[in-house]
Amino acid sequence: MAFRLWRRCQVVSGRRYRTGDGFVEVVTVDEVEPRSVTELEARQAGYSSRLELLGDLRGSPEWPVYRLCLRRVDEADPRRQLADSDQLTAIDVDGIERALDRLDGGARAPWTRAALGAIAAHPGVRAADLAATLGCELIGFKANVRKLKALGLTISLEVGYRVSQRGRAYLRLTGRGV
């Protein structure tokens, strides 16, 4: 169970969401009055008391409170499964090329291959340092790396990133390194 103070609801019942620790499915989501939150619900949400939970909500007090009933989903992250695959066909490589071209086409300047190359050359380097070497703003750089991760080309580390097995295979097969 979780409680959120949102201007408008940010989740949909029945959908799955990625967390830092896997996936959860939203079983139900209800708008509730803060005074209706029970001590039991607070404990189910990981708080020692109702007052602690209500005091921890972030956002405007005018916004509604949402109660989310969640279910942990034990399944592998499809991005990780994709990243672990290093057996690429010519069709896979072409698909990656097209995806990178689309990402570059939607940006002010091409960035995908430079970012992938920088990550390959400097695994585990802080995002801020990589962004600086590429002349990018940190927030934009991190958003872009998440796009590479969605393609299965990179993996986030405790500090920095590294190129995945799929990413290394792509770089090798296209003659771009690694």
KOLKOLPA-404756 format. One record per residue (C-alpha): residue in three letters; y, z, x. Coordinates in steps of 0.1 Angstrom, whole numbers, always signed. Layout:
<nodes>
<node><type>ALA</type><c2>Y</c2><c3>Z</c3><c1>X</c1></node>
...
</nodes>
This chain:
<nodes>
<node><type>MET</type><c2>+0</c2><c3>+0</c3><c1>+0</c1></node>
<node><type>ALA</type><c2>+35</c2><c3>-7</c3><c1>+11</c1></node>
<node><type>PHE</type><c2>+70</c2><c3>-3</c3><c1>-3</c1></node>
<node><type>ARG</type><c2>+99</c2><c3>-26</c3><c1>+5</c1></node>
<node><type>LEU</type><c2>+136</c2><c3>-27</c3><c1>-5</c1></node>
<node><type>TRP</type><c2>+144</c2><c3>-64</c3><c1>-9</c1></node>
<node><type>ARG</type><c2>+172</c2><c3>-83</c3><c1>-25</c1></node>
<node><type>ARG</type><c2>+145</c2><c3>-105</c3><c1>-40</c1></node>
<node><type>CYS</type><c2>+107</c2><c3>-103</c3><c1>-37</c1></node>
<node><type>GLN</type><c2>+95</c2><c3>-118</c3><c1>-4</c1></node>
<node><type>VAL</type><c2>+57</c2><c3>-120</c3><c1>-12</c1></node>
<node><type>VAL</type><c2>+35</c2><c3>-135</c3><c1>-39</c1></node>
<node><type>SER</type><c2>+4</c2><c3>-119</c3><c1>-54</c1></node>
<node><type>GLY</type><c2>-28</c2><c3>-136</c3><c1>-43</c1></node>
<node><type>ARG</type><c2>-13</c2><c3>-150</c3><c1>-11</c1></node>
<node><type>ARG</type><c2>-24</c2><c3>-140</c3><c1>+24</c1></node>
<node><type>TYR</type><c2>+1</c2><c3>-131</c3><c1>+51</c1></node>
<node><type>ARG</type><c2>-3</c2><c3>-128</c3><c1>+89</c1></node>
<node><type>THR</type><c2>+6</c2><c3>-95</c3><c1>+104</c1></node>
<node><type>GLY</type><c2>+6</c2><c3>-84</c3><c1>+140</c1></node>
<node><type>ASP</type><c2>-29</c2><c3>-71</c3><c1>+134</c1></node>
<node><type>GLY</type><c2>-46</c2><c3>-99</c3><c1>+114</c1></node>
<node><type>PHE</type><c2>-42</c2><c3>-109</c3><c1>+78</c1></node>
<node><type>VAL</type><c2>-35</c2><c3>-90</c3><c1>+45</c1></node>
<node><type>GLU</type><c2>-37</c2><c3>-103</c3><c1>+10</c1></node>
<node><type>VAL</type><c2>-11</c2><c3>-91</c3><c1>-16</c1></node>
<node><type>VAL</type><c2>-33</c2><c3>-79</c3><c1>-45</c1></node>
<node><type>THR</type><c2>-3</c2><c3>-69</c3><c1>-67</c1></node>
<node><type>VAL</type><c2>+35</c2><c3>-66</c3><c1>-63</c1></node>
<node><type>ASP</type><c2>+56</c2><c3>-47</c3><c1>-87</c1></node>
<node><type>GLU</type><c2>+92</c2><c3>-38</c3><c1>-89</c1></node>
<node><type>VAL</type><c2>+94</c2><c3>+0</c3><c1>-93</c1></node>
<node><type>GLU</type><c2>+120</c2><c3>+27</c3><c1>-98</c1></node>
<node><type>PRO</type><c2>+123</c2><c3>+48</c3><c1>-66</c1></node>
<node><type>ARG</type><c2>+118</c2><c3>+80</c3><c1>-87</c1></node>
<node><type>SER</type><c2>+85</c2><c3>+67</c3><c1>-100</c1></node>
<node><type>VAL</type><c2>+69</c2><c3>+66</c3><c1>-65</c1></node>
<node><type>THR</type><c2>+43</c2><c3>+94</c3><c1>-63</c1></node>
<node><type>GLU</type><c2>+32</c2><c3>+116</c3><c1>-34</c1></node>
<node><type>LEU</type><c2>-2</c2><c3>+99</c3><c1>-34</c1></node>
<node><type>GLU</type><c2>+14</c2><c3>+64</c3><c1>-32</c1></node>
<node><type>ALA</type><c2>+35</c2><c3>+76</c3><c1>-3</c1></node>
<node><type>ARG</type><c2>+4</c2><c3>+89</c3><c1>+16</c1></node>
<node><type>GLN</type><c2>-14</c2><c3>+56</c3><c1>+8</c1></node>
<node><type>ALA</type><c2>+16</c2><c3>+38</c3><c1>+24</c1></node>
<node><type>GLY</type><c2>+12</c2><c3>+59</c3><c1>+55</c1></node>
<node><type>TYR</type><c2>+39</c2><c3>+85</c3><c1>+49</c1></node>
<node><type>SER</type><c2>+36</c2><c3>+123</c3><c1>+48</c1></node>
<node><type>SER</type><c2>+58</c2><c3>+125</c3><c1>+17</c1></node>
<node><type>ARG</type><c2>+76</c2><c3>+106</c3><c1>-10</c1></node>
<node><type>LEU</type><c2>+110</c2><c3>+116</c3><c1>+5</c1></node>
<node><type>GLU</type><c2>+99</c2><c3>+103</c3><c1>+40</c1></node>
<node><type>LEU</type><c2>+89</c2><c3>+69</c3><c1>+24</c1></node>
<node><type>LEU</type><c2>+121</c2><c3>+66</c3><c1>+4</c1></node>
<node><type>GLY</type><c2>+142</c2><c3>+76</c3><c1>+34</c1></node>
<node><type>ASP</type><c2>+126</c2><c3>+49</c3><c1>+56</c1></node>
<node><type>LEU</type><c2>+134</c2><c3>+20</c3><c1>+32</c1></node>
<node><type>ARG</type><c2>+158</c2><c3>-4</c3><c1>+48</c1></node>
<node><type>GLY</type><c2>+183</c2><c3>-25</c3><c1>+29</c1></node>
<node><type>SER</type><c2>+210</c2><c3>-20</c3><c1>+3</c1></node>
<node><type>PRO</type><c2>+205</c2><c3>+8</c3><c1>-21</c1></node>
<node><type>GLU</type><c2>+214</c2><c3>-16</c3><c1>-49</c1></node>
<node><type>TRP</type><c2>+183</c2><c3>-38</c3><c1>-42</c1></node>
<node><type>PRO</type><c2>+151</c2><c3>-32</c3><c1>-61</c1></node>
<node><type>VAL</type><c2>+121</c2><c3>-14</c3><c1>-46</c1></node>
<node><type>TYR</type><c2>+88</c2><c3>-33</c3><c1>-45</c1></node>
<node><type>ARG</type><c2>+54</c2><c3>-17</c3><c1>-44</c1></node>
<node><type>LEU</type><c2>+28</c2><c3>-39</c3><c1>-27</c1></node>
<node><type>CYS</type><c2>-9</c2><c3>-33</c3><c1>-30</c1></node>
<node><type>LEU</type><c2>-26</c2><c3>-49</c3><c1>+0</c1></node>
<node><type>ARG</type><c2>-61</c2><c3>-58</c3><c1>+10</c1></node>
<node><type>ARG</type><c2>-70</c2><c3>-64</c3><c1>+47</c1></node>
<node><type>VAL</type><c2>-86</c2><c3>-97</c3><c1>+52</c1></node>
<node><type>ASP</type><c2>-112</c2><c3>-98</c3><c1>+80</c1></node>
<node><type>GLU</type><c2>-111</c2><c3>-134</c3><c1>+91</c1></node>
<node><type>ALA</type><c2>-102</c2><c3>-151</c3><c1>+123</c1></node>
<node><type>ASP</type><c2>-66</c2><c3>-164</c3><c1>+128</c1></node>
<node><type>PRO</type><c2>-70</c2><c3>-202</c3><c1>+124</c1></node>
<node><type>ARG</type><c2>-43</c2><c3>-206</c3><c1>+151</c1></node>
<node><type>ARG</type><c2>-65</c2><c3>-187</c3><c1>+176</c1></node>
<node><type>GLN</type><c2>-95</c2><c3>-207</c3><c1>+167</c1></node>
<node><type>LEU</type><c2>-75</c2><c3>-239</c3><c1>+172</c1></node>
<node><type>ALA</type><c2>-61</c2><c3>-226</c3><c1>+205</c1></node>
<node><type>ASP</type><c2>-96</c2><c3>-218</c3><c1>+218</c1></node>
<node><type>SER</type><c2>-108</c2><c3>-254</c3><c1>+213</c1></node>
<node><type>ASP</type><c2>-106</c2><c3>-275</c3><c1>+245</c1></node>
<node><type>GLN</type><c2>-127</c2><c3>-304</c3><c1>+233</c1></node>
<node><type>LEU</type><c2>-100</c2><c3>-329</c3><c1>+223</c1></node>
<node><type>THR</type><c2>-107</c2><c3>-364</c3><c1>+211</c1></node>
<node><type>ALA</type><c2>-82</c2><c3>-393</c3><c1>+215</c1></node>
<node><type>ILE</type><c2>-74</c2><c3>-387</c3><c1>+178</c1></node>
<node><type>ASP</type><c2>-66</c2><c3>-350</c3><c1>+185</c1></node>
<node><type>VAL</type><c2>-43</c2><c3>-360</c3><c1>+214</c1></node>
<node><type>ASP</type><c2>-26</c2><c3>-386</c3><c1>+193</c1></node>
<node><type>GLY</type><c2>-21</c2><c3>-360</c3><c1>+165</c1></node>
<node><type>ILE</type><c2>-6</c2><c3>-335</c3><c1>+190</c1></node>
<node><type>GLU</type><c2>+17</c2><c3>-363</c3><c1>+204</c1></node>
<node><type>ARG</type><c2>+29</c2><c3>-372</c3><c1>+169</c1></node>
<node><type>ALA</type><c2>+35</c2><c3>-335</c3><c1>+160</c1></node>
<node><type>LEU</type><c2>+55</c2><c3>-329</c3><c1>+192</c1></node>
<node><type>ASP</type><c2>+75</c2><c3>-361</c3><c1>+185</c1></node>
<node><type>ARG</type><c2>+83</c2><c3>-348</c3><c1>+150</c1></node>
<node><type>LEU</type><c2>+94</c2><c3>-315</c3><c1>+164</c1></node>
<node><type>ASP</type><c2>+116</c2><c3>-332</c3><c1>+190</c1></node>
<node><type>GLY</type><c2>+130</c2><c3>-356</c3><c1>+163</c1></node>
<node><type>GLY</type><c2>+142</c2><c3>-327</c3><c1>+142</c1></node>
<node><type>ALA</type><c2>+160</c2><c3>-310</c3><c1>+172</c1></node>
<node><type>ARG</type><c2>+193</c2><c3>-318</c3><c1>+189</c1></node>
<node><type>ALA</type><c2>+174</c2><c3>-327</c3><c1>+220</c1></node>
<node><type>PRO</type><c2>+137</c2><c3>-331</c3><c1>+229</c1></node>
<node><type>TRP</type><c2>+123</c2><c3>-297</c3><c1>+239</c1></node>
<node><type>THR</type><c2>+85</c2><c3>-296</c3><c1>+232</c1></node>
<node><type>ARG</type><c2>+71</c2><c3>-310</c3><c1>+264</c1></node>
<node><type>ALA</type><c2>+96</c2><c3>-292</c3><c1>+286</c1></node>
<node><type>ALA</type><c2>+88</c2><c3>-258</c3><c1>+270</c1></node>
<node><type>LEU</type><c2>+51</c2><c3>-265</c3><c1>+272</c1></node>
<node><type>GLY</type><c2>+54</c2><c3>-274</c3><c1>+309</c1></node>
<node><type>ALA</type><c2>+75</c2><c3>-243</c3><c1>+316</c1></node>
<node><type>ILE</type><c2>+50</c2><c3>-220</c3><c1>+299</c1></node>
<node><type>ALA</type><c2>+21</c2><c3>-237</c3><c1>+318</c1></node>
<node><type>ALA</type><c2>+40</c2><c3>-233</c3><c1>+351</c1></node>
<node><type>HIS</type><c2>+51</c2><c3>-197</c3><c1>+345</c1></node>
<node><type>PRO</type><c2>+25</c2><c3>-178</c3><c1>+323</c1></node>
<node><type>GLY</type><c2>+34</c2><c3>-143</c3><c1>+315</c1></node>
<node><type>VAL</type><c2>+71</c2><c3>-148</c3><c1>+322</c1></node>
<node><type>ARG</type><c2>+96</c2><c3>-131</c3><c1>+299</c1></node>
<node><type>ALA</type><c2>+108</c2><c3>-153</c3><c1>+271</c1></node>
<node><type>ALA</type><c2>+144</c2><c3>-146</c3><c1>+280</c1></node>
<node><type>ASP</type><c2>+137</c2><c3>-159</c3><c1>+316</c1></node>
<node><type>LEU</type><c2>+120</c2><c3>-190</c3><c1>+304</c1></node>
<node><type>ALA</type><c2>+147</c2><c3>-197</c3><c1>+279</c1></node>
<node><type>ALA</type><c2>+173</c2><c3>-194</c3><c1>+306</c1></node>
<node><type>THR</type><c2>+155</c2><c3>-218</c3><c1>+329</c1></node>
<node><type>LEU</type><c2>+154</c2><c3>-244</c3><c1>+300</c1></node>
<node><type>GLY</type><c2>+191</c2><c3>-237</c3><c1>+290</c1></node>
<node><type>CYS</type><c2>+181</c2><c3>-225</c3><c1>+256</c1></node>
<node><type>GLU</type><c2>+192</c2><c3>-195</c3><c1>+235</c1></node>
<node><type>LEU</type><c2>+165</c2><c3>-168</c3><c1>+233</c1></node>
<node><type>ILE</type><c2>+161</c2><c3>-167</c3><c1>+196</c1></node>
<node><type>GLY</type><c2>+158</c2><c3>-205</c3><c1>+193</c1></node>
<node><type>PHE</type><c2>+133</c2><c3>-207</c3><c1>+222</c1></node>
<node><type>LYS</type><c2>+111</c2><c3>-181</c3><c1>+206</c1></node>
<node><type>ALA</type><c2>+112</c2><c3>-199</c3><c1>+173</c1></node>
<node><type>ASN</type><c2>+102</c2><c3>-231</c3><c1>+191</c1></node>
<node><type>VAL</type><c2>+73</c2><c3>-215</c3><c1>+209</c1></node>
<node><type>ARG</type><c2>+60</c2><c3>-203</c3><c1>+176</c1></node>
<node><type>LYS</type><c2>+59</c2><c3>-239</c3><c1>+165</c1></node>
<node><type>LEU</type><c2>+38</c2><c3>-247</c3><c1>+196</c1></node>
<node><type>LYS</type><c2>+16</c2><c3>-218</c3><c1>+188</c1></node>
<node><type>ALA</type><c2>+11</c2><c3>-231</c3><c1>+153</c1></node>
<node><type>LEU</type><c2>-3</c2><c3>-263</c3><c1>+169</c1></node>
<node><type>GLY</type><c2>-27</c2><c3>-242</c3><c1>+190</c1></node>
<node><type>LEU</type><c2>-10</c2><c3>-251</c3><c1>+222</c1></node>
<node><type>THR</type><c2>+3</c2><c3>-216</c3><c1>+233</c1></node>
<node><type>ILE</type><c2>-7</c2><c3>-180</c3><c1>+231</c1></node>
<node><type>SER</type><c2>+16</c2><c3>-150</c3><c1>+230</c1></node>
<node><type>LEU</type><c2>+10</c2><c3>-124</c3><c1>+256</c1></node>
<node><type>GLU</type><c2>+22</c2><c3>-88</c3><c1>+258</c1></node>
<node><type>VAL</type><c2>+50</c2><c3>-103</c3><c1>+279</c1></node>
<node><type>GLY</type><c2>+56</c2><c3>-140</c3><c1>+277</c1></node>
<node><type>TYR</type><c2>+32</c2><c3>-167</c3><c1>+268</c1></node>
<node><type>ARG</type><c2>+5</c2><c3>-188</c3><c1>+283</c1></node>
<node><type>VAL</type><c2>-9</c2><c3>-223</c3><c1>+275</c1></node>
<node><type>SER</type><c2>-40</c2><c3>-221</c3><c1>+254</c1></node>
<node><type>GLN</type><c2>-73</c2><c3>-239</c3><c1>+262</c1></node>
<node><type>ARG</type><c2>-63</c2><c3>-266</c3><c1>+237</c1></node>
<node><type>GLY</type><c2>-28</c2><c3>-268</c3><c1>+254</c1></node>
<node><type>ARG</type><c2>-44</c2><c3>-271</c3><c1>+289</c1></node>
<node><type>ALA</type><c2>-68</c2><c3>-298</c3><c1>+276</c1></node>
<node><type>TYR</type><c2>-38</c2><c3>-317</c3><c1>+261</c1></node>
<node><type>LEU</type><c2>-18</c2><c3>-315</c3><c1>+293</c1></node>
<node><type>ARG</type><c2>-48</c2><c3>-326</c3><c1>+314</c1></node>
<node><type>LEU</type><c2>-56</c2><c3>-355</c3><c1>+291</c1></node>
<node><type>THR</type><c2>-20</c2><c3>-367</c3><c1>+290</c1></node>
<node><type>GLY</type><c2>-15</c2><c3>-364</c3><c1>+327</c1></node>
<node><type>ARG</type><c2>+13</c2><c3>-338</c3><c1>+323</c1></node>
<node><type>GLY</type><c2>-3</c2><c3>-311</c3><c1>+345</c1></node>
<node><type>VAL</type><c2>-26</c2><c3>-281</c3><c1>+346</c1></node>
</nodes>
